[in-house]
Amino acid sequence: MSTPLLASLLAYEEPDIVSRFTDLLAVDEDEARDIFQETKKFLYLSQHHPAFIPDDLLILDEMWHNFILFTPLYHTFCQTHFRQYLHHLPATRQEKAQQARLRTEQPEQSRQHYLTRLEALLEATYDHLGEETVRKWFEVYPERYSKAQLLALRKA
């Protein structure tokens, strides 16, 4: 499933990004390097499919935030690999209010909309990154890096 672009992304290393991540979360260096690899895969996927970060993948979001803080490195990485800056845009206040209203007024429609998006993300992940990545992201990560686990891993 590897492409030259994906291979190039995965070959990119930056010890300072990994080091800062281990300063923030109680994970060892090898685990942080692996999370960085998976985050680069997510960025790759986002170029082929409108990806979103469900709660099961918040660990990737944490690493992406960490990477963005190394702004010159992140900017160069994006320009080199994607020919554009990849913005990380959170939901707006209006979008969050609309989602909350839909969850309250039409819970089944809201649930179905989420499941449809999740299914599309799973399919795109499988198509572009393979079964191993699907298993890691949607079986291993939900257990290892749930919201509660992320809070417990956060260093004071």
C-alpha positions in Angstrom: 0.0 0.0 0.0 3.0 2.2 0.2 3.5 5.0 -2.3 6.6 7.2 -2.8 4.9 10.0 -0.9 3.9 7.8 2.0 7.4 6.3 2.2 8.9 9.8 2.2 6.5 10.9 5.0 7.4 7.9 7.1 11.1 8.4 6.6 10.8 12.0 8.1 12.1 12.0 11.6 12.6 14.8 14.1 13.8 13.8 17.6 12.7 17.1 19.2 9.1 16.5 18.3 9.2 13.1 19.9 11.1 14.4 22.9 8.6 17.1 23.6 5.8 14.6 23.3 7.4 12.4 26.0 7.8 15.5 28.1 4.0 15.9 28.0 2.7 12.4 28.2 4.0 9.3 30.1 4.9 7.3 27.0 8.4 6.0 26.2 10.4 7.2 23.2 9.6 4.2 21.1 5.9 4.6 21.7 6.1 8.3 20.9 8.0 7.6 17.7 5.3 5.1 16.7 2.6 7.7 17.4 4.4 10.2 15.3 4.6 7.6 12.4 0.8 7.1 12.7 0.2 10.8 12.8 2.1 11.2 9.5 -0.1 8.5 8.1 -3.2 10.4 9.2 -1.9 13.5 7.5 -1.3 11.5 4.3 -4.8 10.1 4.5 -6.2 13.5 4.9 -4.9 14.4 1.5 -6.9 11.6 -0.1 -10.1 11.6 2.0 -11.8 14.2 4.1 -10.6 12.8 7.4 -11.8 13.7 10.8 -10.4 12.7 14.2 -12.9 10.7 16.2 -12.3 10.3 20.0 -10.6 6.9 19.3 -7.8 8.8 17.6 -7.2 11.7 20.0 -3.6 10.5 20.5 -2.9 11.4 16.9 -4.5 14.8 17.5 -2.2 15.3 20.5 0.9 14.5 18.3 -0.4 16.7 15.5 -0.7 19.6 17.9 2.8 18.9 19.2 4.2 18.8 15.6 2.4 22.1 14.7 4.2 23.8 17.7 7.4 23.3 15.9 6.1 25.7 13.3 9.1 26.1 11.0 9.6 22.3 10.9 5.9 21.7 10.3 5.6 24.3 7.6 8.6 22.9 5.8 7.3 19.3 6.2 3.9 20.3 4.7 5.5 22.3 1.8 7.9 19.5 1.0 5.4 16.6 1.1 2.1 18.2 0.3 3.0 21.4 -1.5 0.7 23.3 0.9 0.3 24.0 4.6 -2.1 21.5 6.2 -4.2 23.5 8.6 -5.6 22.0 11.7 -9.0 23.5 12.1 -11.2 22.8 15.1 -14.9 22.9 14.9 -16.3 26.4 15.1 -18.7 27.5 17.9 -21.5 27.4 15.3 -20.6 23.9 14.2 -20.4 22.7 17.8 -23.8 24.3 18.6 -25.3 22.7 15.4 -23.9 19.3 16.3 -25.3 19.6 19.9 -28.7 20.7 18.6 -28.8 17.7 16.2 -27.8 15.3 19.0 -30.6 16.6 21.2 -33.3 17.1 18.6 -32.5 14.1 16.3 -30.3 11.7 18.2 -30.7 8.8 15.7 -29.9 11.0 12.7 -26.9 12.4 14.6 -25.7 8.9 15.4 -26.2 7.7 11.9 -24.3 10.7 10.5 -21.4 10.0 12.8 -21.4 6.3 11.9 -21.5 7.1 8.2 -18.4 9.4 8.6 -16.7 6.8 10.7 -17.3 4.0 8.1 -15.9 6.2 5.4 -12.9 6.9 7.5 -12.4 3.2 8.2 -12.7 2.4 4.5 -10.3 5.1 3.4 -7.8 4.0 6.1 -8.0 0.4 4.8 -7.7 1.4 1.2 -4.8 3.8 1.6 -3.0 2.5 4.7 -4.0 -1.2 5.0 -5.5 -3.5 7.6 -2.7 -3.2 10.1 -3.3 0.5 10.4 -7.1 0.0 10.7 -6.5 -2.5 13.6 -4.1 -0.2 15.4 -6.3 2.9 15.0 -9.6 1.4 15.7 -8.9 -1.6 18.0 -5.7 -0.8 19.8 -5.9 3.0 20.2 -9.4 3.1 21.6 -8.2 0.9 24.5 -4.7 2.3 25.0 -5.5 6.0 24.4 -9.1 6.5 25.5 -10.0 10.0 26.8 -9.5 8.7 30.3 -6.2 7.1 29.5 -4.9 10.3 27.9 -5.7 12.2 31.0 -3.9 9.6 33.1 -0.9 9.8 30.8 -0.6 13.6 30.9 2.3 14.8 33.0 1.8 17.5 35.6 
